[in-house]
Amino acid sequence: MPIEKCPKCEDQVLDSKYSCPGCGYVKRDEPEQQKHPKREITTKNTAKHLQIQGVIALFLLIAGLLWFYLTADAYEARDQLNVVALLMFVVGFFWYAVIRFRIWHQHDDKDPRD
């Protein structure tokens, strides 16, 4: 049998599955939990209003992008820029980025023991 050290009192113990005769420390079979367990960001643990805002922002982004590219030839012929479509795209992009940050921040603030 291999000799190991007790993690608590550092006495030598004969087996890896042991209780230390010196201090009474009992080694557990499963590894101890990490101090900061990995928390997953899923739709189940995200606030509903943030989910809805994220979908609206994504829709605004895609609609602005499609409108800008589908009408580009007509606006180019008049030497103009489709400002409304471009503004929709930019606002949608930044709104979506802010919502993603808010979702991350919401999950970062939660106590992992909850």
MODELLER restraints for C-alpha pairs under 7 A, 6 or more apart:
rsr = mdl.restraints
at = mdl.atoms
rsr.add(forms.Gaussian(group=physical.xy_distance, feature=features.Distance(at['CA:1:A'], at['CA:14:A']), mean=6.14, stdev=0.5))
rsr.add(forms.Gaussian(group=physical.xy_distance, feature=features.Distance(at['CA:1:A'], at['CA:15:A']), mean=6.18, stdev=0.5))
rsr.add(forms.Gaussian(group=physical.xy_distance, feature=features.Distance(at['CA:2:A'], at['CA:14:A']), mean=5.86, stdev=0.5))
rsr.add(forms.Gaussian(group=physical.xy_distance, feature=features.Distance(at['CA:2:A'], at['CA:15:A']), mean=6.10, stdev=0.5))
rsr.add(forms.Gaussian(group=physical.xy_distance, feature=features.Distance(at['CA:3:A'], at['CA:12:A']), mean=6.31, stdev=0.5))
rsr.add(forms.Gaussian(group=physical.xy_distance, feature=features.Distance(at['CA:3:A'], at['CA:13:A']), mean=5.59, stdev=0.5))
rsr.add(forms.Gaussian(group=physical.xy_distance, feature=features.Distance(at['CA:3:A'], at['CA:14:A']), mean=4.46, stdev=0.5))
rsr.add(forms.Gaussian(group=physical.xy_distance, feature=features.Distance(at['CA:3:A'], at['CA:15:A']), mean=6.33, stdev=0.5))
rsr.add(forms.Gaussian(group=physical.xy_distance, feature=features.Distance(at['CA:4:A'], at['CA:12:A']), mean=5.56, stdev=0.5))
rsr.add(forms.Gaussian(group=physical.xy_distance, feature=features.Distance(at['CA:4:A'], at['CA:13:A']), mean=5.22, stdev=0.5))
rsr.add(forms.Gaussian(group=physical.xy_distance, feature=features.Distance(at['CA:4:A'], at['CA:14:A']), mean=6.21, stdev=0.5))
rsr.add(forms.Gaussian(group=physical.xy_distance, feature=features.Distance(at['CA:4:A'], at['CA:15:A']), mean=6.83, stdev=0.5))
rsr.add(forms.Gaussian(group=physical.xy_distance, feature=features.Distance(at['CA:4:A'], at['CA:16:A']), mean=6.82, stdev=0.5))
rsr.add(forms.Gaussian(group=physical.xy_distance, feature=features.Distance(at['CA:5:A'], at['CA:11:A']), mean=5.48, stdev=0.5))
rsr.add(forms.Gaussian(group=physical.xy_distance, feature=features.Distance(at['CA:5:A'], at['CA:12:A']), mean=4.58, stdev=0.5))
rsr.add(forms.Gaussian(group=physical.xy_distance, feature=features.Distance(at['CA:5:A'], at['CA:13:A']), mean=5.85, stdev=0.5))
rsr.add(forms.Gaussian(group=physical.xy_distance, feature=features.Distance(at['CA:6:A'], at['CA:12:A']), mean=6.26, stdev=0.5))
rsr.add(forms.Gaussian(group=physical.xy_distance, feature=features.Distance(at['CA:6:A'], at['CA:13:A']), mean=6.45, stdev=0.5))
rsr.add(forms.Gaussian(group=physical.xy_distance, feature=features.Distance(at['CA:6:A'], at['CA:20:A']), mean=6.55, stdev=0.5))
rsr.add(forms.Gaussian(group=physical.xy_distance, feature=features.Distance(at['CA:8:A'], at['CA:25:A']), mean=6.84, stdev=0.5))
rsr.add(forms.Gaussian(group=physical.xy_distance, feature=features.Distance(at['CA:9:A'], at['CA:23:A']), mean=6.55, stdev=0.5))
rsr.add(forms.Gaussian(group=physical.xy_distance, feature=features.Distance(at['CA:11:A'], at['CA:22:A']), mean=6.95, stdev=0.5))
rsr.add(forms.Gaussian(group=physical.xy_distance, feature=features.Distance(at['CA:13:A'], at['CA:20:A']), mean=6.55, stdev=0.5))
rsr.add(forms.Gaussian(group=physical.xy_distance, feature=features.Distance(at['CA:17:A'], at['CA:27:A']), mean=6.37, stdev=0.5))
rsr.add(forms.Gaussian(group=physical.xy_distance, feature=features.Distance(at['CA:18:A'], at['CA:26:A']), mean=6.22, stdev=0.5))
rsr.add(forms.Gaussian(group=physical.xy_distance, feature=features.Distance(at['CA:18:A'], at['CA:27:A']), mean=5.95, stdev=0.5))
rsr.add(forms.Gaussian(group=physical.xy_distance, feature=features.Distance(at['CA:19:A'], at['CA:25:A']), mean=5.39, stdev=0.5))
rsr.add(forms.Gaussian(group=physical.xy_distance, feature=features.Distance(at['CA:19:A'], at['CA:26:A']), mean=4.24, stdev=0.5))
rsr.add(forms.Gaussian(group=physical.xy_distance, feature=features.Distance(at['CA:19:A'], at['CA:27:A']), mean=6.25, stdev=0.5))
rsr.add(forms.Gaussian(group=physical.xy_distance, feature=features.Distance(at['CA:20:A'], at['CA:26:A']), mean=6.52, stdev=0.5))
rsr.add(forms.Gaussian(group=physical.xy_distance, feature=features.Distance(at['CA:41:A'], at['CA:107:A']), mean=6.87, stdev=0.5))
rsr.add(forms.Gaussian(group=physical.xy_distance, feature=features.Distance(at['CA:46:A'], at['CA:103:A']), mean=6.79, stdev=0.5))
rsr.add(forms.Gaussian(group=physical.xy_distance, feature=features.Distance(at['CA:50:A'], at['CA:99:A']), mean=6.57, stdev=0.5))
rsr.add(forms.Gaussian(group=physical.xy_distance, feature=features.Distance(at['CA:50:A'], at['CA:103:A']), mean=6.88, stdev=0.5))
rsr.add(forms.Gaussian(group=physical.xy_distance, feature=features.Distance(at['CA:54:A'], at['CA:96:A']), mean=5.71, stdev=0.5))
rsr.add(forms.Gaussian(group=physical.xy_distance, feature=features.Distance(at['CA:54:A'], at['CA:99:A']), mean=5.95, stdev=0.5))
rsr.add(forms.Gaussian(group=physical.xy_distance, feature=features.Distance(at['CA:57:A'], at['CA:92:A']), mean=4.71, stdev=0.5))
rsr.add(forms.Gaussian(group=physical.xy_distance, feature=features.Distance(at['CA:57:A'], at['CA:95:A']), mean=5.78, stdev=0.5))
rsr.add(forms.Gaussian(group=physical.xy_distance, feature=features.Distance(at['CA:57:A'], at['CA:96:A']), mean=5.13, stdev=0.5))
rsr.add(forms.Gaussian(group=physical.xy_distance, feature=features.Distance(at['CA:58:A'], at['CA:92:A']), mean=6.20, stdev=0.5))
rsr.add(forms.Gaussian(group=physical.xy_distance, feature=features.Distance(at['CA:58:A'], at['CA:96:A']), mean=6.22, stdev=0.5))
rsr.add(forms.Gaussian(group=physical.xy_distance, feature=features.Distance(at['CA:60:A'], at['CA:88:A']), mean=6.01, stdev=0.5))
rsr.add(forms.Gaussian(group=physical.xy_distance, feature=features.Distance(at['CA:60:A'], at['CA:89:A']), mean=6.46, stdev=0.5))
rsr.add(forms.Gaussian(group=physical.xy_distance, feature=features.Distance(at['CA:60:A'], at['CA:92:A']), mean=4.97, stdev=0.5))
rsr.add(forms.Gaussian(group=physical.xy_distance, feature=features.Distance(at['CA:61:A'], at['CA:88:A']), mean=6.28, stdev=0.5))
rsr.add(forms.Gaussian(group=physical.xy_distance, feature=features.Distance(at['CA:61:A'], at['CA:89:A']), mean=4.36, stdev=0.5))
rsr.add(forms.Gaussian(group=physical.xy_distance, feature=features.Distance(at['CA:61:A'], at['CA:92:A']), mean=4.19, stdev=0.5))
rsr.add(forms.Gaussian(group=physical.xy_distance, feature=features.Distance(at['CA:61:A'], at['CA:93:A']), mean=5.58, stdev=0.5))
rsr.add(forms.Gaussian(group=physical.xy_distance, feature=features.Distance(at['CA:62:A'], at['CA:89:A']), mean=6.90, stdev=0.5))
rsr.add(forms.Gaussian(group=physical.xy_distance, feature=features.Distance(at['CA:64:A'], at['CA:85:A']), mean=4.54, stdev=0.5))
rsr.add(forms.Gaussian(group=physical.xy_distance, feature=features.Distance(at['CA:64:A'], at['CA:86:A']), mean=6.13, stdev=0.5))
rsr.add(forms.Gaussian(group=physical.xy_distance, feature=features.Distance(at['CA:64:A'], at['CA:88:A']), mean=4.76, stdev=0.5))
rsr.add(forms.Gaussian(group=physical.xy_distance, feature=features.Distance(at['CA:64:A'], at['CA:89:A']), mean=4.41, stdev=0.5))
rsr.add(forms.Gaussian(group=physical.xy_distance, feature=features.Distance(at['CA:65:A'], at['CA:85:A']), mean=6.81, stdev=0.5))
rsr.add(forms.Gaussian(group=physical.xy_distance, feature=features.Distance(at['CA:65:A'], at['CA:89:A']), mean=5.55, stdev=0.5))
rsr.add(forms.Gaussian(group=physical.xy_distance, feature=features.Distance(at['CA:67:A'], at['CA:85:A']), mean=5.83, stdev=0.5))
rsr.add(forms.Gaussian(group=physical.xy_distance, feature=features.Distance(at['CA:68:A'], at['CA:82:A']), mean=6.40, stdev=0.5))
rsr.add(forms.Gaussian(group=physical.xy_distance, feature=features.Distance(at['CA:68:A'], at['CA:85:A']), mean=5.15, stdev=0.5))
rsr.add(forms.Gaussian(group=physical.xy_distance, feature=features.Distance(at['CA:68:A'], at['CA:86:A']), mean=6.25, stdev=0.5))
rsr.add(forms.Gaussian(group=physical.xy_distance, feature=features.Distance(at['CA:75:A'], at['CA:81:A']), mean=5.95, stdev=0.5))
rsr.add(forms.Gaussian(group=physical.xy_distance, feature=features.Distance(at['CA:75:A'], at['CA:82:A']), mean=6.51, stdev=0.5))
